[in-house]
Amino acid sequence: MKSGNWQATVRNRAGDRYSESFPLKAQARAWGTEMETQSARGSMRDPRAGEITFREWHDRWWDARIVEPRTLRGGFGQ
């Protein structure tokens, strides 16, 4: 990288990419190896987890929902 840092990038089973930058090549390699190991075991956790609060996540989810007008009116079974 232009900054002089080393970057490691891995993909989980769903194909999502995760990258981290480190000042040392050995640190980048160790992080990448650990993330690949976690992915192979099925225990990989999103490194960005915890960067937003539940409230922020909920508000984003709520705004992104698509709800049919009939559902909003409460027209169940009518």
N, C-alpha and C positions, 0 to 999 in steps of 0.2 A: 504494500500500500504506500501511497505517497507520504503518509504520516510516519512511515518507518515501522509501523506495527504489522503484525502477522494476523491474518484472518483465517478462521476455520469456519466451514459451512457444512452442515449435515442436513439430511432429509429424514423425516419420519416415515412411517409406513403409508400414511395418507398423501405423501408427497410434499408436505409443508417444509419450507426451508427455514433453517435457523442459522444465524451467523453471529460470531463474536470476534472481537479484536483483542489482541494481546501484545504486550511489548516484546515478548520472547517467543521464538518459534516453538520451543519445547512446550510452552504453556498452551499455545494454539493446538498443537498436536495432541496434548494430553486431554484437552477439553473435547476435541473432536472424537478421540478414541472413546472417552467416557460416554459421550452422547450416543455414539454408534452402539456401544455395549448396552446402554439402557434401551435403545430402540429394538435391538435384537431380542432382549428379554421381555419386551412389551411394557416396560415401566418408564418409558421416556416421558418426562414432564416438560411442558412448554416453559422455556426459560423466561418468557415474558409474563408468566403467571404472577399475579400479585401486583402488577404495575397499575391496575385500576381497582377501585373499590367495587364491592358488590353493587352498591347503589348506582355507580356509573354504568356498570355492565347492564343492570336491569333497565335503566333509562334507554340505553342504546337498543336493547332487545325489544323493549316495549314500542319504541318508535319504528322499528323495522318490521313489526308483525303485520301480517296481512289478514284482516278479519272481514269476513263477508258481512254486508249490511244487515242481512237477516239475523246473523248472530248478535250483532250490536243491538238490534231492536229487541232481542230476546224471543225471537220467533221460533223456538224449538218445537218441532213436531206440528207446526201449523200449516 
